[in-house]
Amino acid sequence: MRSSLASFFIGGVLLAQGAGAGPAPEAINALGVDLYQELAKEEGNLCLSPYSISMALAITLAGADGETRTEMARVLHVSGISDADAAFSALRKSFAESVAKTVKNPPSSQKTDDATAPITLLVANRLFLQESVALQPTFLKQVAEYPNALPEPLDFRSDGAGATNRINQCVAHETRARIRDLIPLPLNGARLVLVNALYLKARWASEFSVAQIKPEPFQVRGKAVADVTTMQKTSSFGYAKKDGYRVVGLPYSGGDLQFVVLLPDAVDGLAGLEKRLTPNVLKHVRS
């Protein structure tokens, strides 16, 4: 069951925005909508990060040429962008600046409600290359623009299990051990592996009180009712009333990043809202 669209926006509206970010946010949100419309066909909860996926594919795009690059650019919605690599780079820098701003302003006290608490945002892009395989210098130069993405040689041919274990160790390190076994099976005979994972730790600009967290009735897909642990808070938030749904923005510390929730007006309106989800909807929600 899918309880809301909020999880989707971790990589869409939530992250793909920022002053000076250029055209990349629109491209990432468009890819996110494409992926969501496909993945949401299956039952169950859904969480995806278009930003994380786009960053991984952007590295691959940097090494593509000819028809392959044309097709990848179309899928990534950057075919109309004159310099896609520069566009993604601008967005990465925009996020880095937002995070750095919170680090420069550490919490002024030990209070749990502190809007200046530092944010941790890590995007682990990493290439793992079969030993003895050489890559073009021009590609390596472009990959160097991504933090920690330069290829690490591993012996997939003779020690696939060891190489896979090394990849899993790197991912666990970058995600603060939240993702421990990204690749469950040995990658025997692999030549090139591109790994991407996203880690975000951010406190609310105005935190929820533990005393206000309690079970509340929740209607699953407008039918069954279940008691769900629910956070509650009365405060001022970004809010908009749209045609058939409402939008609420909950800012994280620093105020640059926010968690955006789209809530259908009708109890059974989630399916209809999903069908209406487009990049243009996200653009207007973001503004």
KEMAR-612924 format. One record per atom (N, C-alpha, C): atom name; x negated, y negated, z; residue in one letter. Coordinates in steps of 0.02 Angstrom, whole numbers, padded with zeros to 5 digits. Layout:
// residues N
CA,X,Y,Z,a
...
This chain:
// residues 287
N,-00042,00060,00000,m
CA,00000,00000,00000,m
C,-00044,-00062,00000,m
N,-00022,-00113,-00035,r
CA,-00057,-00177,-00036,r
C,-00016,-00227,00004,r
N,-00046,-00254,00056,s
CA,-00009,-00298,00100,s
C,-00009,-00370,00075,s
N,-00059,-00389,00038,s
CA,-00061,-00458,00012,s
C,-00115,-00463,-00042,s
N,-00120,-00521,-00072,l
CA,-00172,-00532,-00122,l
C,-00235,-00562,-00091,l
N,-00234,-00573,-00026,a
CA,-00288,-00610,00006,a
C,-00357,-00579,-00007,a
N,-00361,-00513,-00004,s
CA,-00426,-00480,-00011,s
C,-00458,-00495,-00079,s
N,-00417,-00500,-00130,f
CA,-00443,-00513,-00197,f
C,-00483,-00577,-00200,f
N,-00462,-00626,-00162,f
CA,-00491,-00693,-00169,f
C,-00558,-00700,-00134,f
N,-00583,-00646,-00103,i
CA,-00650,-00649,-00076,i
C,-00700,-00668,-00130,i
N,-00690,-00644,-00189,g
CA,-00735,-00661,-00244,g
C,-00705,-00707,-00295,g
N,-00641,-00721,-00289,g
CA,-00608,-00764,-00337,g
C,-00603,-00834,-00312,g
N,-00545,-00852,-00288,v
CA,-00535,-00920,-00264,v
C,-00580,-00937,-00205,v
N,-00588,-00889,-00161,l
CA,-00627,-00902,-00101,l
C,-00698,-00924,-00116,l
N,-00732,-00888,-00160,l
CA,-00802,-00902,-00172,l
C,-00816,-00937,-00237,l
N,-00777,-00926,-00287,a
CA,-00793,-00954,-00353,a
C,-00769,-01027,-00359,a
N,-00799,-01068,-00318,q
CA,-00785,-01139,-00323,q
C,-00841,-01176,-00287,q
N,-00844,-01241,-00298,g
CA,-00895,-01281,-00264,g
C,-00918,-01337,-00308,g
N,-00935,-01393,-00276,a
CA,-00958,-01451,-00313,a
C,-01022,-01434,-00351,a
N,-01025,-01453,-00414,g
CA,-01085,-01441,-00454,g
C,-01092,-01370,-00478,g
N,-01039,-01329,-00471,a
CA,-01043,-01259,-00490,a
C,-01037,-01247,-00564,a
N,-01014,-01298,-00602,g
CA,-01009,-01291,-00674,g
C,-00952,-01246,-00696,g
N,-00958,-01215,-00756,p
CA,-00903,-01176,-00784,p
C,-00898,-01104,-00758,p
N,-00946,-01081,-00719,a
CA,-00947,-01011,-00697,a
C,-00886,-00991,-00656,a
N,-00860,-01034,-00611,p
CA,-00802,-01013,-00571,p
C,-00742,-00990,-00612,p
N,-00727,-01027,-00665,e
CA,-00670,-01008,-00708,e
C,-00682,-00941,-00741,e
N,-00744,-00929,-00763,a
CA,-00760,-00865,-00795,a
C,-00754,-00808,-00745,a
N,-00778,-00818,-00685,i
CA,-00776,-00766,-00634,i
C,-00704,-00751,-00614,i
N,-00663,-00803,-00606,n
CA,-00593,-00791,-00588,n
C,-00556,-00755,-00644,n
N,-00573,-00770,-00707,a
CA,-00542,-00736,-00763,a
C,-00560,-00661,-00763,a
N,-00623,-00646,-00749,l
CA,-00643,-00576,-00744,l
C,-00608,-00543,-00685,l
N,-00601,-00579,-00630,g
CA,-00567,-00552,-00572,g
C,-00495,-00534,-00586,g
N,-00461,-00577,-00624,v
CA,-00391,-00562,-00642,v
C,-00388,-00500,-00686,v
N,-00433,-00495,-00734,d
CA,-00435,-00436,-00777,d
C,-00443,-00372,-00735,d
N,-00491,-00373,-00690,l
CA,-00504,-00314,-00648,l
C,-00445,-00299,-00602,l
N,-00417,-00351,-00573,y
CA,-00362,-00341,-00527,y
C,-00301,-00310,-00562,y
N,-00286,-00334,-00621,q
CA,-00228,-00308,-00657,q
C,-00236,-00234,-00674,q
N,-00297,-00212,-00683,e
CA,-00310,-00141,-00696,e
C,-00310,-00100,-00632,e
N,-00346,-00124,-00581,l
CA,-00354,-00086,-00520,l
C,-00290,-00084,-00478,l
N,-00249,-00136,-00484,a
CA,-00188,-00140,-00444,a
C,-00134,-00091,-00468,a
N,-00146,-00057,-00523,k
CA,-00097,-00008,-00547,k
C,-00094,00053,-00501,k
N,-00147,00065,-00464,e
CA,-00149,00122,-00419,e
C,-00122,00102,-00351,e
N,-00093,00150,-00315,e
CA,-00068,00137,-00248,e
C,-00127,00130,-00200,e
N,-00116,00094,-00146,g
CA,-00168,00087,-00095,g
C,-00192,00015,-00089,g
N,-00228,00001,-00034,n
CA,-00256,-00065,-00024,n
C,-00311,-00078,-00075,n
N,-00322,-00141,-00090,l
CA,-00371,-00158,-00141,l
C,-00411,-00219,-00119,l
N,-00475,-00213,-00122,c
CA,-00520,-00269,-00107,c
C,-00575,-00269,-00159,c
N,-00586,-00324,-00193,l
CA,-00640,-00328,-00242,l
C,-00670,-00398,-00242,l
N,-00731,-00403,-00265,s
CA,-00766,-00467,-00267,s
C,-00788,-00481,-00338,s
N,-00749,-00519,-00376,p
CA,-00769,-00538,-00444,p
C,-00836,-00575,-00446,p
N,-00850,-00614,-00394,y
CA,-00914,-00650,-00392,y
C,-00972,-00601,-00389,y
N,-00967,-00552,-00345,s
CA,-01020,-00503,-00339,s
C,-01030,-00464,-00404,s
N,-00974,-00442,-00434,i
CA,-00976,-00404,-00496,i
C,-01006,-00446,-00552,i
N,-00986,-00509,-00555,s
CA,-01011,-00553,-00608,s
C,-01086,-00564,-00602,s
N,-01111,-00571,-00540,m
CA,-01182,-00582,-00530,m
C,-01222,-00521,-00554,m
N,-01196,-00462,-00542,a
CA,-01230,-00401,-00564,a
C,-01231,-00398,-00640,a
N,-01174,-00411,-00671,l
CA,-01170,-00408,-00745,l
C,-01209,-00465,-00777,l
N,-01217,-00520,-00742,a
CA,-01255,-00576,-00769,a
C,-01328,-00557,-00778,a
N,-01354,-00515,-00733,i
CA,-01423,-00491,-00740,i
C,-01428,-00447,-00802,i
N,-01378,-00404,-00812,t
CA,-01378,-00362,-00872,t
C,-01371,-00404,-00934,t
N,-01330,-00455,-00931,l
CA,-01321,-00500,-00988,l
C,-01387,-00533,-01008,l
N,-01427,-00549,-00959,a
CA,-01492,-00581,-00973,a
C,-01537,-00537,-01015,a
N,-01527,-00471,-01011,g
CA,-01569,-00425,-01049,g
C,-01536,-00399,-01112,g
N,-01476,-00423,-01126,a
CA,-01439,-00398,-01185,a
C,-01450,-00444,-01245,a
N,-01438,-00417,-01305,d
CA,-01446,-00456,-01366,d
C,-01398,-00429,-01418,d
N,-01389,-00469,-01471,g
CA,-01348,-00447,-01527,g
C,-01276,-00433,-01508,g
N,-01248,-00379,-01536,e
CA,-01178,-00362,-01525,e
C,-01163,-00345,-01452,e
N,-01213,-00315,-01418,t
CA,-01203,-00298,-01348,t
C,-01193,-00361,-01306,t
N,-01234,-00411,-01318,r
CA,-01227,-00474,-01281,r
C,-01161,-00508,-01297,r
N,-01140,-00504,-01360,t
CA,-01077,-00535,-01380,t
C,-01018,-00503,-01343,t
N,-01018,-00436,-01340,e
CA,-00964,-00401,-01306,e
C,-00965,-00414,-01231,e
N,-01024,-00414,-01201,m
CA,-01030,-00427,-01130,m
C,-01007,-00498,-01113,m
N,-01025,-00545,-01155,a
CA,-01005,-00615,-01144,a
C,-00929,-00622,-01147,a
N,-00898,-00583,-01192,r
CA,-00825,-00585,-01198,r
C,-00793,-00558,-01134,r
N,-00818,-00501,-01109,v
CA,-00790,-00471,-01049,v
C,-00800,-00517,-00988,v
N,-00857,-00550,-00985,l
CA,-00873,-00594,-00930,l
C,-00841,-00663,-00938,l
N,-00808,-00675,-00995,h
CA,-00774,-00738,-01009,h
C,-00823,-00797,-01011,h
N,-00883,-00783,-01038,v
CA,-00933,-00837,-01044,v
C,-00952,-00848,-01118,v
N,-00913,-00818,-01164,s
CA,-00930,-00825,-01235,s
C,-00926,-00897,-01258,s
N,-00885,-00938,-01224,g
CA,-00880,-01009,-01244,g
C,-00926,-01054,-01205,g
N,-00968,-01025,-01162,i
CA,-01015,-01065,-01123,i
C,-01082,-01064,-01158,i
N,-01110,-01123,-01171,s
CA,-01171,-01128,-01211,s
C,-01230,-01092,-01178,s
N,-01236,-01096,-01112,d
CA,-01291,-01063,-01077,d
C,-01263,-01027,-01016,d
N,-01243,-00964,-01026,a
CA,-01212,-00926,-00972,a
C,-01259,-00916,-00913,a
N,-01323,-00902,-00927,d
CA,-01371,-00891,-00873,d
C,-01376,-00953,-00829,d
N,-01377,-01012,-00859,a
CA,-01382,-01074,-00820,a
C,-01318,-01085,-00780,a
N,-01260,-01065,-00808,a
CA,-01196,-01074,-00773,a
C,-01194,-01033,-00709,a
N,-01215,-00969,-00713,f
CA,-01216,-00927,-00654,f
C,-01267,-00953,-00603,f
N,-01323,-00977,-00628,s
CA,-01374,-01004,-00585,s
C,-01348,-01064,-00546,s
N,-01310,-01107,-00579,a
CA,-01282,-01166,-00546,a
C,-01234,-01146,-00490,a
N,-01195,-01093,-00502,l
CA,-01148,-01071,-00450,l
C,-01185,-01042,-00391,l
N,-01237,-01003,-00403,r
CA,-01276,-00975,-00348,r
C,-01306,-01031,-00306,r
N,-01332,-01081,-00339,k
CA,-01362,-01137,-00302,k
C,-01310,-01175,-00262,k
N,-01250,-01180,-00290,s
CA,-01196,-01215,-00255,s
C,-01179,-01180,-00189,s
N,-01175,-01113,-00192,f
CA,-01160,-01075,-00131,f
C,-01218,-01080,-00082,f
N,-01279,-01076,-00107,a
CA,-01338,-01080,-00064,a
C,-01339,-01147,-00027,a
N,-01319,-01200,-00061,e
CA,-01318,-01266,-00029,e
C,-01264,-01268,00025,e
N,-01206,-01238,00012,s
CA,-01152,-01237,00061,s
C,-01173,-01200,00124,s
N,-01206,-01143,00113,v
CA,-01229,-01103,00170,v
C,-01285,-01139,00208,v
N,-01332,-01168,00171,a
CA,-01388,-01203,00203,a
C,-01364,-01261,00246,a
N,-01310,-01292,00225,k
CA,-01283,-01348,00263,k
C,-01260,-01326,00332,k
N,-01232,-01266,00336,t
CA,-01209,-01241,00401,t
C,-01268,-01219,00444,t
N,-01321,-01195,00412,v
CA,-01381,-01174,00450,v
C,-01415,-01235,00480,v
N,-01415,-01291,00444,k
CA,-01447,-01352,00469,k
C,-01408,-01384,00526,k
N,-01345,-01363,00534,n
CA,-01303,-01389,00588,n
C,-01281,-01332,00633,n
N,-01327,-01306,00674,p
CA,-01310,-01249,00717,p
C,-01256,-01266,00767,p
N,-01225,-01215,00797,p
CA,-01172,-01227,00845,p
C,-01195,-01274,00901,p
N,-01153,-01322,00918,s
CA,-01171,-01371,00969,s
C,-01161,-01343,01039,s
N,-01128,-01286,01044,s
CA,-01115,-01256,01109,s
C,-01103,-01182,01100,s
N,-01087,-01149,01154,q
CA,-01072,-01077,01151,q
C,-00997,-01064,01146,q
N,-00959,-01115,01130,k
CA,-00887,-01106,01124,k
C,-00870,-01060,01066,k
N,-00816,-01023,01072,t
CA,-00796,-00978,01018,t
C,-00766,-01016,00960,t
N,-00741,-01076,00972,d
CA,-00710,-01116,00920,d
C,-00758,-01171,00900,d
N,-00802,-01156,00853,d
CA,-00853,-01204,00833,d
C,-00857,-01206,00757,d
N,-00834,-01261,00728,a
CA,-00830,-01267,00655,a
C,-00898,-01275,00622,a
N,-00952,-01281,00662,t
CA,-01019,-01290,00633,t
C,-01061,-01226,00636,t
N,-01030,-01170,00656,a
CA,-01068,-01107,00660,a
C,-01097,-01088,00591,a
N,-01160,-01067,00589,p
CA,-01192,-01050,00524,p
C,-01157,-00993,00488,p
N,-01158,-00996,00422,i
CA,-01130,-00944,00379,i
C,-01187,-00901,00352,i
N,-01175,-00836,00347,t
CA,-01222,-00791,00314,t
C,-01188,-00765,00251,t
N,-01218,-00780,00194,l
CA,-01193,-00755,00130,l
C,-01252,-00724,00093,l
N,-01249,-00658,00084,l
CA,-01302,-00622,00051,l
C,-01274,-00585,-00010,l
N,-01304,-00596,-00067,v
CA,-01286,-00559,-00127,v
C,-01347,-00518,-00148,v
N,-01343,-00453,-00138,a
CA,-01400,-00410,-00151,a
C,-01399,-00386,-00223,a
N,-01437,-00418,-00266,n
CA,-01447,-00396,-00335,n
C,-01516,-00364,-00338,n
N,-01520,-00302,-00357,r
CA,-01585,-00269,-00358,r
C,-01590,-00219,-00414,r
N,-01645,-00221,-00450,l
CA,-01659,-00173,-00503,l
C,-01708,-00121,-00478,l
N,-01694,-00058,-00494,f
CA,-01739,-00003,-00477,f
C,-01756,00033,-00543,f
N,-01820,00038,-00556,l
CA,-01844,00059,-00622,l
C,-01885,00123,-00616,l
N,-01875,00169,-00662,q
CA,-01916,00229,-00665,q
C,-01989,00209,-00677,q
N,-02033,00237,-00637,e
CA,-02104,00222,-00645,e
C,-02126,00234,-00717,e
N,-02171,00192,-00741,s
CA,-02199,00195,-00808,s
C,-02155,00164,-00862,s
N,-02092,00148,-00846,v
CA,-02049,00115,-00894,v
C,-02062,00040,-00892,v
N,-02074,00010,-00950,a
CA,-02091,-00061,-00953,a
C,-02031,-00102,-00977,a
N,-02024,-00162,-00950,l
CA,-01971,-00208,-00970,l
C,-02002,-00270,-01004,l
N,-01963,-00301,-01047,q
CA,-01987,-00359,-01083,q
C,-02002,-00417,-01035,q
N,-02059,-00451,-01045,p
CA,-02077,-00508,-01001,p
C,-02024,-00562,-00999,p
N,-01990,-00575,-01055,t
CA,-01938,-00626,-01055,t
C,-01880,-00608,-01009,t
N,-01863,-00543,-01007,f
CA,-01810,-00520,-00963,f
C,-01831,-00526,-00890,f
N,-01892,-00507,-00875,l
CA,-01917,-00511,-00807,l
C,-01918,-00584,-00782,l
N,-01932,-00629,-00827,k
CA,-01933,-00700,-00809,k
C,-01863,-00724,-00789,k
N,-01813,-00701,-00827,q
CA,-01744,-00720,-00811,q
C,-01720,-00687,-00747,q
N,-01739,-00624,-00737,v
CA,-01718,-00588,-00676,v
C,-01748,-00621,-00614,v
N,-01807,-00649,-00622,a
CA,-01841,-00681,-00565,a
C,-01801,-00739,-00537,a
N,-01753,-00765,-00575,e
CA,-01710,-00819,-00551,e
C,-01661,-00795,-00498,e
N,-01650,-00730,-00495,y
CA,-01604,-00701,-00446,y
C,-01645,-00678,-00385,y
N,-01626,-00698,-00324,p
CA,-01664,-00679,-00264,p
C,-01672,-00604,-00258,p
N,-01734,-00582,-00247,n
CA,-01750,-00511,-00234,n
C,-01728,-00463,-00288,n
N,-01719,-00487,-00350,a
CA,-01693,-00444,-00402,a
C,-01748,-00412,-00444,a
N,-01809,-00432,-00437,l
CA,-01863,-00403,-00478,l
C,-01866,-00328,-00469,l
N,-01878,-00291,-00523,p
CA,-01875,-00217,-00520,p
C,-01925,-00187,-00471,p
N,-01901,-00135,-00436,e
CA,-01945,-00096,-00393,e
C,-01953,-00028,-00425,e
N,-02015,-00007,-00440,p
CA,-02026,00058,-00472,p
C,-02013,00116,-00424,p
N,-01976,00166,-00447,l
CA,-01963,00225,-00408,l
C,-01971,00287,-00453,l
N,-01980,00344,-00422,d
CA,-01990,00406,-00461,d
C,-01925,00446,-00463,d
N,-01879,00426,-00507,f
CA,-01816,00463,-00514,f
C,-01827,00531,-00545,f
N,-01879,00537,-00586,r
CA,-01890,00599,-00624,r
C,-01911,00656,-00578,r
N,-01958,00642,-00532,s
CA,-01984,00695,-00489,s
C,-01952,00697,-00420,s
N,-01926,00640,-00398,d
CA,-01897,00637,-00330,d
C,-01834,00594,-00331,d
N,-01782,00621,-00363,g
CA,-01720,00584,-00368,g
C,-01689,00570,-00301,g
N,-01694,00619,-00254,a
CA,-01665,00610,-00188,a
C,-01701,00555,-00150,a
N,-01767,00555,-00154,g
CA,-01806,00503,-00120,g
C,-01792,00434,-00148,g
N,-01787,00430,-00214,a
CA,-01773,00366,-00246,a
C,-01704,00340,-00226,a
N,-01655,00385,-00225,t
CA,-01587,00366,-00205,t
C,-01585,00344,-00133,t
N,-01622,00378,-00091,n
CA,-01624,00359,-00020,n
C,-01654,00290,-00011,n
N,-01705,00273,-00051,r
CA,-01735,00207,-00048,r
C,-01684,00153,-00068,r
N,-01645,00166,-00120,i
CA,-01594,00118,-00141,i
C,-01543,00108,-00086,i
N,-01520,00162,-00056,n
CA,-01471,00156,-00001,n
C,-01500,00118,00058,n
N,-01564,00127,00072,q
CA,-01596,00090,00126,q
C,-01596,00015,00112,q
N,-01611,-00003,00050,c
CA,-01612,-00074,00032,c
C,-01543,-00105,00038,c
N,-01491,-00069,00016,v
CA,-01423,-00094,00020,v
C,-01402,-00101,00093,v
N,-01419,-00052,00134,a
CA,-01401,-00055,00205,a
C,-01435,-00115,00238,a
N,-01497,-00128,00220,h
CA,-01533,-00186,00248,h
C,-01500,-00251,00228,h
N,-01483,-00258,00165,e
CA,-01454,-00321,00140,e
C,-01384,-00334,00166,e
N,-01348,-00281,00183,t
CA,-01279,-00289,00207,t
C,-01273,-00280,00282,t
N,-01329,-00286,00317,r
CA,-01329,-00280,00390,r
C,-01299,-00213,00412,r
N,-01315,-00161,00374,a
CA,-01294,-00092,00388,a
C,-01219,-00081,00380,a
N,-01184,-00128,00348,r
CA,-01112,-00118,00336,r
C,-01101,-00067,00280,r
N,-01146,-00064,00232,i
CA,-01143,-00014,00179,i
C,-01204,00030,00186,i
N,-01195,00092,00206,r
CA,-01252,00136,00221,r
C,-01269,00184,00165,r
N,-01219,00211,00132,d
CA,-01231,00261,00080,d
C,-01194,00241,00016,d
N,-01219,00190,-00016,l
CA,-01187,00165,-00077,l
C,-01185,00219,-00131,l
N,-01241,00255,-00138,i
CA,-01246,00308,-00188,i
C,-01251,00375,-00152,i
N,-01198,00416,-00154,p
CA,-01197,00478,-00115,p
C,-01237,00535,-00145,p
N,-01249,00534,-00211,l
CA,-01283,00590,-00243,l
C,-01350,00569,-00271,l
N,-01399,00613,-00273,p
CA,-01465,00596,-00300,p
C,-01461,00574,-00373,p
N,-01495,00521,-00391,l
CA,-01497,00497,-00460,l
C,-01556,00528,-00496,l
N,-01551,00592,-00508,n
CA,-01605,00628,-00542,n
C,-01611,00607,-00615,n
N,-01671,00587,-00635,g
CA,-01683,00570,-00705,g
C,-01660,00501,-00726,g
N,-01638,00459,-00679,a
CA,-01617,00391,-00698,a
C,-01677,00351,-00723,a
N,-01664,00303,-00766,r
CA,-01718,00260,-00791,r
C,-01713,00189,-00764,r
N,-01653,00165,-00755,l
CA,-01644,00098,-00729,l
C,-01579,00095,-00689,l
N,-01582,00070,-00628,v
CA,-01523,00065,-00585,v
C,-01516,-00007,-00562,v
N,-01456,-00036,-00573,l
CA,-01442,-00103,-00550,l
C,-01392,-00098,-00493,l
N,-01411,-00125,-00436,v
CA,-01371,-00120,-00375,v
C,-01349,-00191,-00355,v
N,-01286,-00196,-00335,n
CA,-01261,-00260,-00311,n
C,-01215,-00249,-00251,n
N,-01225,-00290,-00200,a
CA,-01181,-00287,-00142,a
C,-01176,-00358,-00113,a
N,-01119,-00373,-00084,l
CA,-01108,-00440,-00056,l
C,-01094,-00435,00018,l
N,-01125,-00478,00057,y
CA,-01114,-00480,00130,y
C,-01097,-00552,00149,y
N,-01040,-00560,00181,l
CA,-01018,-00627,00203,l
C,-00999,-00623,00276,l
N,-01031,-00664,00317,k
CA,-01012,-00670,00387,k
C,-01002,-00744,00401,k
N,-00940,-00762,00415,a
CA,-00924,-00832,00426,a
C,-00869,-00838,00478,a
N,-00876,-00884,00523,r
CA,-00826,-00896,00574,r
C,-00774,-00945,00547,r
N,-00714,-00938,00571,w
CA,-00662,-00986,00552,w
C,-00682,-01055,00577,w
N,-00665,-01106,00540,a
CA,-00677,-01174,00563,a
C,-00636,-01187,00627,a
N,-00579,-01155,00631,s
CA,-00538,-01159,00691,s
C,-00516,-01088,00707,s
N,-00547,-01057,00757,e
CA,-00538,-00986,00768,e
C,-00471,-00970,00801,e
N,-00450,-00908,00791,f
CA,-00388,-00882,00820,f
C,-00401,-00861,00892,f
N,-00352,-00874,00935,s
CA,-00358,-00854,01004,s
C,-00343,-00780,01011,s
N,-00384,-00745,01050,v
CA,-00374,-00674,01061,v
C,-00306,-00662,01095,v
N,-00286,-00710,01136,a
CA,-00223,-00703,01172,a
C,-00162,-00705,01125,a
N,-00172,-00733,01065,q
CA,-00118,-00738,01017,q
C,-00118,-00681,00965,q
N,-00161,-00632,00975,i
CA,-00163,-00575,00930,i
C,-00119,-00519,00958,i
N,-00067,-00502,00921,k
CA,-00020,-00451,00946,k
C,00016,-00418,00888,k
N,00047,-00361,00900,p
CA,00084,-00326,00846,p
C,00146,-00365,00825,p
N,00156,-00367,00759,e
CA,00215,-00400,00731,e
C,00242,-00355,00675,e
N,00308,-00356,00663,p
CA,00336,-00315,00608,p
C,00312,-00339,00540,p
N,00291,-00293,00499,f
CA,00266,-00308,00432,f
C,00302,-00263,00382,f
N,00330,-00293,00330,q
CA,00367,-00255,00281,q
C,00321,-00234,00223,q
N,00313,-00169,00216,v
CA,00268,-00141,00166,v
C,00304,-00137,00099,v
N,00281,-00177,00051,r
CA,00311,-00180,-00016,r
C,00386,-00194,-00013,r
N,00406,-00233,00038,g
CA,00475,-00254,00043,g
C,00523,-00199,00066,g
N,00496,-00144,00091,k
CA,00539,-00088,00110,k
C,00526,-00067,00182,k
N,00481,-00020,00192,a
CA,00468,00005,00260,a
C,00440,-00050,00304,a
N,00457,-00047,00368,v
CA,00432,-00095,00417,v
C,00384,-00060,00464,v
N,00326,-00091,00474,a
CA,00276,-00062,00519,a
C,00249,-00117,00564,a
N,00230,-00098,00625,d
CA,00199,-00146,00671,d
C,00125,-00152,00653,d
N,00104,-00213,00640,v
CA,00035,-00226,00619,v
C,00004,-00279,00666,v
N,-00056,-00267,00688,t
CA,-00090,-00315,00730,t
C,-00099,-00380,00690,t
N,-00074,-00435,00717,t
CA,-00070,-00497,00679,t
C,-00101,-00556,00717,t
N,-00141,-00595,00682,m
CA,-00169,-00656,00711,m
C,-00119,-00713,00702,m
N,-00115,-00757,00752,q
CA,-00069,-00813,00748,q
C,-00104,-00877,00770,q
N,-00085,-00931,00738,k
CA,-00114,-00996,00757,k
C,-00070,-01052,00730,k
N,-00060,-01102,00771,t
CA,-00025,-01162,00749,t
C,-00076,-01218,00741,t
N,-00085,-01240,00679,s
CA,-00136,-01291,00666,s
C,-00122,-01322,00598,s
N,-00166,-01366,00575,s
CA,-00160,-01397,00509,s
C,-00204,-01361,00460,s
N,-00175,-01335,00406,f
CA,-00212,-01299,00354,f
C,-00191,-01326,00286,f
N,-00232,-01312,00236,g
CA,-00212,-01328,00168,g
C,-00151,-01286,00150,g
N,-00101,-01317,00120,y
CA,-00038,-01282,00106,y
C,-00007,-01310,00042,y
N,00022,-01265,00003,a
CA,00057,-01287,-00058,a
C,00116,-01240,-00069,a
N,00172,-01270,-00091,k
CA,00232,-01231,-00108,k
C,00236,-01227,-00184,k
N,00231,-01166,-00210,k
CA,00234,-01155,-00282,k
C,00300,-01122,-00301,k
N,00308,-01108,-00364,d
CA,00369,-01077,-00389,d
C,00369,-01003,-00371,d
N,00403,-00985,-00317,g
CA,00408,-00915,-00297,g
C,00356,-00892,-00248,g
N,00310,-00934,-00229,y
CA,00259,-00913,-00180,y
C,00229,-00975,-00146,y
N,00196,-00961,-00091,r
CA,00162,-01014,-00054,r
C,00087,-00999,-00049,r
N,00048,-01052,-00040,v
CA,-00024,-01045,-00036,v
C,-00049,-01077,00029,v
N,-00091,-01040,00064,v
CA,-00121,-01066,00126,v
C,-00196,-01057,00122,v
N,-00234,-01108,00140,g
CA,-00307,-01104,00140,g
C,-00334,-01109,00210,g
N,-00371,-01059,00232,l
CA,-00402,-01058,00299,l
C,-00477,-01070,00291,l
N,-00502,-01128,00309,p
CA,-00573,-01144,00299,p
C,-00619,-01106,00347,p
N,-00677,-01089,00322,y
CA,-00729,-01061,00365,y
C,-00772,-01119,00392,y
N,-00817,-01103,00437,s
CA,-00860,-01154,00466,s
C,-00897,-01191,00410,s
N,-00903,-01256,00418,g
CA,-00934,-01297,00366,g
C,-00884,-01328,00319,g
N,-00827,-01294,00309,g
CA,-00773,-01321,00268,g
C,-00779,-01311,00193,g
N,-00837,-01288,00168,d
CA,-00845,-01279,00096,d
C,-00813,-01215,00070,d
N,-00813,-01163,00110,l
CA,-00783,-01099,00091,l
C,-00718,-01089,00128,l
N,-00670,-01058,00095,q
CA,-00607,-01046,00128,q
C,-00576,-00980,00105,q
N,-00534,-00954,00148,f
CA,-00497,-00893,00134,f
C,-00428,-00914,00110,f
N,-00410,-00898,00048,v
CA,-00348,-00921,00019,v
C,-00298,-00863,00015,v
N,-00239,-00875,00040,v
CA,-00186,-00824,00041,v
C,-00129,-00847,-00004,v
N,-00106,-00802,-00048,l
CA,-00046,-00814,-00087,l
C,00009,-00769,-00059,l
N,00063,-00799,-00038,l
CA,00117,-00761,-00007,l
C,00182,-00771,-00046,l
N,00211,-00717,-00074,p
CA,00274,-00724,-00111,p
C,00331,-00744,-00064,p
N,00377,-00783,-00091,d
CA,00435,-00804,-00050,d
C,00480,-00745,-00034,d
N,00491,-00702,-00082,a
CA,00535,-00644,-00072,a
C,00497,-00589,-00036,a
N,00532,-00554,00007,v
CA,00501,-00499,00044,v
C,00474,-00446,-00003,v
N,00509,-00434,-00059,d
CA,00487,-00384,-00107,d
C,00457,-00418,-00169,d
N,00427,-00477,-00160,g
CA,00403,-00516,-00217,g
C,00331,-00506,-00235,g
N,00295,-00460,-00202,l
CA,00224,-00452,-00217,l
C,00211,-00429,-00289,l
N,00250,-00379,-00312,a
CA,00240,-00354,-00379,a
C,00250,-00409,-00431,a
N,00300,-00451,-00421,g
CA,00312,-00506,-00467,g
C,00256,-00556,-00467,g
N,00229,-00571,-00408,l
CA,00174,-00618,-00402,l
C,00111,-00590,-00436,l
N,00100,-00525,-00428,e
CA,00042,-00493,-00460,e
C,00046,-00501,-00536,e
N,00105,-00491,-00564,k
CA,00113,-00497,-00637,k
C,00100,-00568,-00661,k
N,00114,-00617,-00620,r
CA,00106,-00687,-00639,r
C,00035,-00712,-00628,r
N,-00006,-00671,-00597,l
CA,-00074,-00693,-00580,l
C,-00115,-00703,-00644,l
N,-00140,-00764,-00654,t
CA,-00181,-00781,-00712,t
C,-00238,-00826,-00689,t
N,-00290,-00834,-00731,p
CA,-00343,-00882,-00714,p
C,-00317,-00952,-00703,p
N,-00265,-00970,-00740,n
CA,-00237,-01038,-00733,n
C,-00204,-01047,-00665,n
N,-00171,-00993,-00641,v
CA,-00141,-00995,-00574,v
C,-00195,-01006,-00522,v
N,-00251,-00970,-00529,l
CA,-00306,-00977,-00481,l
C,-00336,-01047,-00485,l
N,-00340,-01074,-00544,k
CA,-00369,-01141,-00552,k
C,-00328,-01193,-00514,k
N,-00262,-01188,-00520,h
CA,-00219,-01237,-00486,h
C,-00215,-01225,-00412,h
N,-00220,-01161,-00392,v
CA,-00221,-01145,-00321,v
C,-00283,-01175,-00289,v
N,-00338,-01169,-00324,r
CA,-00402,-01193,-00298,r
C,-00403,-01268,-00290,r
N,-00369,-01303,-00334,s
CA,-00368,-01375,-00330,s
C,-00318,-01401,-00279,s
